[in-house]
Amino acid sequence: MGSAFDNIKVPFWKTLNGVMAVPASWVSQDELHTFTGEVLFNEPTIKDLVDGSGFIPQAIFMEYPATAFVGLKLIVDKKLPDTEIVTIDGSEYYVRAVELTHDGANCKAFLEKVDNDYGPQNQ
């Protein structure tokens, strides 16, 4: 039997995903396998980023269970960071870095939009 945190972690993640998650996919450039799943996605608008701070494209990230997108962190850690691309809600993003979060059960991937178009759709 796990700790109190462990006992609520999975149901909490499932509830949060049910409310806020968006579909994502990744085609491994090394393995040519397609991975799909739901991620928590953060893509601030230009207005969000310039209100009191500089424009930081690295503020775009997705968070997902470490059991999804298996191998993404390892590949990004080994190679140039613009070789792996994830598709989220129809837009493509380079995966710049992947970190394990908290107890290692989740990953946070820092992204940059492939077309670098931070135009009207993000305002």
C-alpha positions in Angstrom: 0.0 0.0 0.0 1.4 3.4 -1.0 1.5 6.7 0.9 -1.5 9.0 1.1 0.0 11.0 -1.8 0.4 7.9 -3.9 -3.2 6.9 -3.3 -4.6 10.1 -4.7 -2.0 10.8 -7.4 -3.4 8.7 -10.2 -7.1 9.6 -9.6 -6.1 13.3 -9.4 -4.1 13.1 -12.7 -7.0 11.4 -14.4 -9.5 14.0 -13.2 -7.2 16.9 -14.2 -6.6 15.3 -17.7 -10.4 14.9 -18.1 -10.9 18.6 -17.6 -7.8 20.2 -19.1 -5.8 17.8 -21.2 -5.3 18.2 -25.0 -4.4 15.5 -27.5 -0.8 15.2 -28.5 1.3 12.9 -30.6 5.0 12.2 -31.3 6.6 10.3 -34.1 10.0 9.1 -32.9 12.7 10.0 -35.5 14.8 7.1 -34.2 12.2 4.4 -33.9 9.6 5.6 -36.4 6.9 4.7 -33.8 3.9 7.0 -33.2 3.0 7.7 -29.6 -0.3 9.5 -28.7 -1.7 10.7 -25.4 -3.2 13.6 -23.6 -1.0 16.3 -22.1 -1.4 19.4 -19.9 -0.3 22.1 -22.3 0.8 25.7 -21.6 1.3 28.2 -24.4 1.1 31.7 -23.1 0.0 34.5 -25.4 2.4 37.4 -26.2 0.3 39.6 -23.9 0.8 37.1 -21.1 4.5 37.0 -21.6 5.2 40.7 -22.0 3.1 41.9 -19.1 6.0 42.7 -16.8 8.5 40.4 -18.4 10.3 39.6 -21.6 9.0 37.4 -24.4 10.2 33.9 -23.5 9.4 31.2 -26.1 10.6 28.6 -23.7 7.5 29.3 -21.6 5.7 26.8 -23.8 5.6 23.4 -22.2 3.6 20.2 -21.9 3.4 17.9 -18.9 2.6 14.3 -19.1 3.0 11.0 -17.2 6.4 9.5 -17.7 4.8 6.3 -19.0 3.5 8.2 -22.1 5.9 9.2 -24.9 8.4 6.6 -23.8 11.9 7.4 -24.9 11.3 11.1 -25.7 13.4 12.4 -22.8 16.3 10.0 -23.6 16.3 11.0 -27.3 16.1 14.7 -26.6 18.9 14.4 -24.0 21.2 12.6 -26.6 20.5 14.7 -29.7 20.2 18.2 -30.9 16.9 19.5 -29.5 15.3 20.3 -32.8 15.1 16.7 -34.1 12.0 15.7 -32.1 8.6 17.2 -32.9 5.3 16.8 -31.0 2.0 17.7 -32.5 -0.5 19.3 -30.1 -4.0 20.3 -31.2 -2.7 20.4 -34.9 0.3 22.6 -34.2 3.9 21.3 -34.3 6.5 22.0 -31.6 10.2 21.3 -31.3 11.0 19.5 -28.0 13.9 21.5 -26.6 14.3 19.7 -23.2 12.5 17.2 -21.0 12.7 17.2 -17.2 11.4 14.7 -14.7 9.1 16.5 -12.2 8.3 15.8 -8.6 8.7 12.1 -7.8 9.7 11.2 -11.4 6.2 10.1 -12.4 5.7 13.0 -14.7 7.7 14.8 -17.4 7.7 18.4 -18.4 8.8 19.0 -22.0 9.8 22.6 -23.0 8.7 23.4 -26.5 9.1 25.9 -29.3 6.6 26.3 -32.1 8.1 25.0 -35.3 6.9 27.9 -37.5 7.8 30.5 -34.8 4.5 32.2 -35.7 3.5 34.1 -32.6 0.9 36.1 -34.5 -2.8 36.9 -34.0 -3.8 33.3 -33.0 -1.8 33.7 -29.8 -2.9 37.2 -28.7 
